[in-house]
């Protein structure tokens, strides 16, 4: 009898243990899914979400309901910055380094070949024309530990979709898989698409990859009426469906070719903008913007339908300011005003970009911050978001972790210094603020240094977002302070300077003036 009682007690205890184990709630995935949604050449106001203290006429022109949705579910960053052109921004994001530090200061394409236009006064420096590299020994590259490789090592399934533009043709980083991506969809060395149209095979000749501008892959869509933005979105969703089914965390780098030139009519949206009275190219540009926004919405819908939306972080940003110069046709299709200038410039129109972040359970919905940040900050921020607190890189990381500012919208750091260095000639024309300039921001103050003329300009961005009132004469002490700050930082990074052709000497740092 005693033996039977003992057996029953043990059986009861075993059942309780099994029941307790099976009834425990499942551990939440410690690594959230992360999507970096980066748009090409999208200006600060090329959307219906205002990133200023009031909507502009251009905010009212564009229709981006999914950006509005993302802003409602997360945080708007009204002082977000990138670099003046694409490759420097993308290399900064992947490495956490400032462009002056990694020395990929202009856009990349062919191995060992500069894209700088010749100048009568200055010779551009010997910059890293081949981009970043995951291996040593490649000339004119910066050797780095890239962001996706760290995420992959932590258990993430990493997907690259769209524009890469990290490394020149014939170098390792031409293929995003060499820097830690498990999957590469349509990414290669070029920074723009041969065409957005499936009918034109996205810039490829029939049956073959056409270098340098033909978008690789996507062959099933050739000859169809599927716009490039839509094709990329479909393929991205297919790719992340793989880790979702495996219950593996994923990192999606959704890098659209939109809204880069050459523009083409997206039949889904263009007629609406023509009916509004926009000129053809203006309507095509607005349709590109809305197609990009639909892609964002499709991804958000996928997350919601698969019950992933509460465990997925989305970071939205552009790689530089809007392409606001008049093309040779004379038809101006977009505008950054009240910001000054546009792509290729260190004035606000060339570097200030739209940015949104959604982090369910951490970031307060409908929040906003005017704390200034720069694109290399995404490197340490994404790693912190992923729960990767300790990591090693071969490069020194310059970016700052933004997580405290995302958690607390009222937090401010006005002592922080942001630096831009563009010792290159991007276009043949000398547009307003284009070519051969450096800049620094500290608090409300911004210094712009013209490497060609030696002129220094000082602006108060709190009262003069348009940078129309040069205060250098009124505040000489502040001018000299920021000149010294810029010089010290460029010297610390061993930043390259142009050479004055007439003397053979390098352009002096502003602190030496």
Beta strands, then each sheet from edge to edge (+ up, - down):
strand 1: 33-39
strand 2: 75-81
strand 3: 122-123
strand 4: 132-133
strand 5: 142-143
strand 6: 157-162
strand 7: 183-185
strand 8: 250-255
strand 9: 312-318
strand 10: 352-358
strand 11: 367-369
strand 12: 373-374
strand 13: 417-422
strand 14: 437-442
strand 15: 445-450
strand 16: 456-460
strand 17: 499-500
sheet 1: 7+ 6+ 8+ 1+ 9+ 10- 2+ 11+
sheet 2: 7+ 6+ 8+ 1+ 9+ 10- 2+ 12+
sheet 3: 3+ 17-
sheet 4: 4+ 5+
sheet 5: 13+ 14- 15+ 16-
end
